[in-house]
């Protein structure tokens, strides 16, 4: 997609996306936990995108992009680079439309996510675990295939699709004071900003990030994008940097970006598994980790918590010996 970064998606784009993707995604449930409410002093409402098609919220943006293509565009197939979930979801959407999908993935990506891409009919091309390598290998793939590039997050079609998640959330839960979501490249946060700034501007938006991949937090404080090439964190979905389109939403609409340590992320993940009986990825545990770490920010508030995915490599859980970075 040419000049995607210059096209800021609108509320109408979100509404169009919602209609377009309706046959292809779930309206995911919102769960609560009295135990976690007592621990945090807040009322938490977990939007469970781990129960989404293909196991992640990115099915929304990927489906919007794929089903918004003309027949001529679709015939060339789609391609992307991804640490896992966007690639899986793009392969899912492409399979639904019956078109080819190629995904460039770091060789260190969880095997379960590589298998998931292939399971939906996608082709995996591996690269080194750095943004530089990822983008170089991807450029070669696009040149060879002519496929339509669907960026994991810096794409207005993708952001408009992700924005449908928070549109559902504010219909499911009234009177939210804040919403917390993970941040890596910023697709989900941007979609959240798009919807809430228009439909519920009183709701504060917090982004949650690993301390060991805190480029978004540093960018937020510096007032310009700071990109780390290859951060090392158990939250594998949050290693990529902000881009110009997602930075637009972050700098204009995010209240704050809060960080959590690797141990805090793992403890929040274990707590969710134990208390809520749902499977979530390390990346999805970061919001609960920062809520637990910053009780004065959220105490007494009604807080939406977006659980972004549940695609976990069960043979490499973060509390297993030798898995933590």
ABEGO torsion letter per residue (X at the ends): XBGAAABBBBAAAAAAAAAAAAAABBBBBBBBBAAAAAAAGBBBBBBBAAABBGGBAAAAAAAAAAAABBAAAAAAEBBBBBAGAAAAAAAAAAAAAGBBBBBBBBAABBAAAAAAAAAAGBBBBBBBBBAAAAAAAAAAAAAAAGBBBBBAABBAAAAAAAAAAAAAAAAABBGBABBBBBBBAGAAAAAAAAAAAAABAABBBBBBBBAABAAAAAAAAAGBBBBBABBBBABAAAABBBBAAAAAAAAAABABBBBBBAAAAAAAAAAAAAAAGBBBBAAAAAAAAAAAABAAAABGBBBBBBBABABBBAABBAABBGABX
